[in-house]
Amino acid sequence: MRSRNSRKELWVRILSVMLIASVGSAFAACRKKTKVPAKEEYLKASLENPDRAASIKDYDFDRKSLKSAWGAPTIDGGEFGNDVWSCGEKFLVADYSPDDPNKIEALYASYTQDLVVLFNYVTIVYASVRSDGITNYQRCLTLAEQWFTPEDLEKLQPGTILQIEFNGMFMESFPEQIYKPYSIKITGQVDESEMTALEEQANYIRDHYTGEQ
């Protein structure tokens, strides 16, 4: 008899735990914000927490609601892919589920990257990656000339410093590649003391990756 009562008590405890967990989940879902925040507000939160999928977990709205609140994207990702909205000097990027193009999987601020031009070859601009004023000659990136305005393209020369905004994703290749950046700005020119190292890197890339002599 005691054994039977013990089993009953155990099942009561299990059901109680399950009920509490269920209620807790329901309250957590209710705490999610359904109102789309202003772009500036979300940008600030995203910059404070760079985890691209973290911020959206606090919200419960979809692509349709996002477009209704923020208007037409600056760059429309079509049925799939992602949408991009300009916000001051930065951009906000919404990634959607490949299984449900109305579901937002991530919503985050664009990533800023500085580059230094090495040379142009055919329709490609080769550049080294630069961070905190230091050029990493071991990391090379390719940019399509078509991504530049004709005016900026004429200004490019070895040592030109560029600043791009993009989704932060580098393709695993060498030279590295990215999807089309959201913006490209010319921000300056490296010091003459850097030019020897830039020329050496440019010659290495020409010899190994372009066939140009």
N, C-alpha and C positions, 0 to 999 in steps of 0.2 A: 504494500500500500504506500509506504514511504517513497519507494522507488518511482511509483507512478506519479505521485505528487511532485517529486523532484523534476520529472520530465516536463510536467505541466508548467512548473515555475521557470524552467529553462526556455520553453517555447514562448512564454509570456515575455521574458526578458528579450529574446531575439526579436519578437514582433514589436516590442517597445522601441528597441534600437532602430529597427527599420523605419518605424513611423517617424521617429525623431529626425532621422536622416532625410526622409522624404520631405518633411515639413521644412527642414533647413534648406534643402535644395530649392524648394518653391520660393522661400523668402529671398534666397540669393538671386534667383531669376527675376523676382520683382524689383530687386535693388538695381538691376541693370538700367542704364539710361536709354530711353527710346528716342529722346529728342536729339537731333543732329546738332552738335556744337558749332559755333562760328569757326571758320577756317583758322583765324588767328589764335583762338583758344586751343584748338586741337594741335596746331603747329607747336605752340609753346609746350604742351604736354608731351608731344612726340620728341621734341629736342631734349627734354628733361629725362625721358626714358627711351633710349634709342632701340630697345627691343621692338622690332617692327610689328610683331603680332600681339604684343602685350596690351597696348592702349585700347585696341578695339574690343578686348574682352570685357571691358566695363560697359560696353554699349550693346544695344540690340536694335539696330536698324540695317536696312539693306541698300543695295545699289540704287534702286529707284528713289528711296527717301533721300539718299545722299545727293543725287543729282537734282532733286527738287529743292533741297536746301542750299546747295552751293552753285547751282546753275550748270550750264554746259561746261564740260571739262576743257582745259586749255589744250590738252592732247587726249583725243578720244580713243580708247582701246578697242572699240568695236564690241562685238557680242562677247568675246572672251578677252584675255589679256588683262590690261589694267587701264585705269583712267588717271589723268594727272591734272591737278589744278595749281595754277600759280598763286603764290601768297607772299607778296613782297619780293625779296630777293630769293626766296626758297620756293619749293614746290611740295605739294602733298600728293602722295601716290596711293591709290587703292588697288590692291591685288584681289582678283576674284577667283572663286572656286572653279576648276575646270569641269566639275560635274554640275554646278549650278551657277550660271553667270550672274545671278542676282545676289548671291551670297558673298559678303566681304570676308576675305580670309586675313587680310592685313591692311592697315591704313597707317602710313608713316611719312616722315619728312624726307625730302631728297638728301642725298649725300654730296658733300662738297669735296672736290679733289683738285689739287693744283698739278699742273704738268709743265714740262719745258720742251719746246719744239726741238727736234733733232734735224729733220729734213723732210721734204716732200718727195714722193716717188709715185709717178703716174697719177692716181687719184687718191692716194693715201698720205696722211700726215703721221709721221712717226714722232713720238714724244716720250720722254722719261718722266717717271712719277716723282713728284716733289711734295714734301710734307714739312711744315714748320720751317720753311726757308732752306731746307736741305734736299738736294736732288739725289734720288736713288738711281744710279746709273745701271743697276742690275735689273731694274723693272722698266720695261718698255711697253707702250700702249699705242695702238693704231686708231686713228680717227679718219672718217671718210671726209674728203674735201667738200662734199655736198652738204655737210652739216654746218659749214661756215657760210656767213654772208660773203658775197663777192668782195666787199670792201675789206673785211677782216682777212680774207684769204690772201689778198695782195700785201697785207702788212706782215704776214708770217715770215720769220727768218730763224735760223738757228739761234737758240737762246731766248726766244719769245716765251714769256710765262703766260699760261692759260689757266683759267679757273672754270671748271665744269660742274654742273649740277646733274646728277643722274640717280639711278635707283640703287647704287652701291654694289651692284653685282658685277664681278669680273669673270669672264670666261676663262677656263683653264687652258691656256695656250701661251705660246711665246712667239712673237710679242702678244701681250694680253689684248683682249677685245672687250667691248661693252656694247650694249644696245644703244641706240641713238640718245645722246644726252639731251636734257631738257633745255639747257642753255650753255653757251660757251662765251666767255669774256676774255679779252686780252687785258692782262693786269700789269704788265711790265716787261723788263728785260733783265736777264741774269747779269751779274758782274763779269767783267772781262776775264777775271781770274778763273772762272768756271769753264771757259770756252775750250780749253785743251781737253779736259775730260769729256765734254760733250762731243767734240770732234772724234775722239777715240771710240766712244760708244756709237756714234753715227757710222763710222767706218766698219765697225763690227757688224752692225745690223745690215748695212749694204752688202757686205761680203757674204753673210750667211743666210739672208732672208729675202733679198731683192734681186740678186744677180747683177746689180749695178756696180760698175767699176769706177 
